[in-house]
Amino acid sequence: MKLAPYHQDDPFRLLRDFGKEIDSFFESPFKGITKKDADFALPSLDISEDKDNIYVDADLPGFEQKDVKVKMKKDSLVISASKDDKSEEKKKNYYHCERYQGSFYREVALPQAINDKNIKASYKNGVLKVTLPKSKEEKEKEISIDVK
């Protein structure tokens, strides 16, 4: 017969058990989510600006240009894409087929008005580059005020 330790008098047993559960959750919070799922869910963005433009670069590996949509909302840039992926492998003794459907949606709040007539976007090797020219009317102005 196997003996098990008896812990009824240990007031901290429940806390230790709870701690172990929390630790196991944080060791693998995304268990079951594949790299492909993560890429579709949240592509990485780089956002920068200079005095004239705001630049947004998005890494969208695996997407073709036709899959990607870019549009302006009132004060934000919206990047979205969807893709249906199917791979098949047929050999003499087996048939393997996988299907994947994925999409993502990112909305980037812009710090100031954009001249939407001169927006430029390019897509090459899985990288979307968007140049958003700042509106001239909303540029920072310095005003002198006489205090009397």
N, C-alpha and C positions, 0 to 999 in steps of 0.2 A: 504494500500500500504506500502511495506517495503522500508525503506530508506537505501541507501548505502553511505558510506563516499566517498567524492570526493577528489582525490589526485592529480589532475593535476599540482598543484603548488609545489608538493614535488619532488625535484630533485633526492632524494635518493631512491625513490620507486622501480625503476628497480634494483638497487643494492640489496635492501632487498629481492625482489622476487628471484633474482638470488641466494642470500645467502641461502634462504629457500630450493631451488632446490638442491643446493650442500649439505646442511645438510641432506636432505632426502635420497640422494644417499649414503652418508657415513653411515647412520644409518642402511641400509640394502643393501650393494653392491652385496651380493651374494644371493639375494632373488630368490627363484626358484631352487637353487642348494641344493640337499639333502646331508645329511651326507655321504651316500653311494657314491654319485658322487664325493665328496671331497676326500674320502679315495682312490678311484680309480685314481683320477687325480694326487695326489701328496702325496705319502706315506712318512712318516717321516724317516729321516736317522740320525744315529749317526756315526760320523767318528772320529777315534782317532788313535794315533800311539805311538809306543815306538821305541827304537833304532833298532829293527830288523823287525818289522811288521807294516802294516797299517791295521786297523780294521774297517769294515763297517757293521753296524747293521741296518736292514731295517724292519720296522713294516709293515706287509702285511696281515692284518686281513681279513679273508674270502677267501683267496686264498689257494689252495692246492698246494703241492709241484710240481705236474705235470704242473700247470699253470705258474710257475715262471721260467724265463730264466736268466742266469747270464753268461756274456761273457766279455772277455778282448778285448779292441781295443788297438791301439798303446800306448797312454798315459792315458787311462781312463778305468774305470770299468762301464759296462752297465748292469742295472737291468731292466727287463721288465716283464710284465705279462698281460695276457688277460683272460677274464672270461665271460662265458654266464651263466646267472642265471635265473632260472625259478621256480616260486612257484605257486602251485595250491591248491585250497581248494574247495572241493565238499561237499555240504550238501544237504539235502532234497529240500530246497527251493531256493538255489542259487549256482552259480559257480563263483569262483573268481580266476583269473589267472594273474600273473604279470611276465614280462620278463625284464631282464636287461642285457645289454652288456657293458662291460667296459674294459679299458686297460690303462696302463701307461708305461712310458719310462723315466728312470732316467739315466743320464750319469754323472759320478763322475770323475773329472780331478784328476789325481794322481801326487803328487809332485816330484816323482822320479821313476826310472825304477823298475820293479817288476820281481822277479824270478817266471815266470809263470808256471814252472814245479811243484812247491810246494804250489800252491794256495789251500786253504781248504774252503769249504762252507758247512753249515748245515742249515736245516730248521725245526723248531719245534714250535708248537703252534702259528703260524702266524708270527714268527720272523726269518728272514734270517740273518745269521751271516757269514761274509766272512773274512778270514784272508789272507792278501796279504804280503808274505815275500819280504822284500826289497832286491834288487839285490846287491850282494857284490861289484861289480865293481863300482857302483855309490855312495857308502857310502862316507861320508865326510872324507877327509884326511887332516892332518896338515903337511904342508911342510915348512921347514926352508929355508929362502933365505938370503944369505950373501950380505949385502949392503957395497960397497966399496967406 
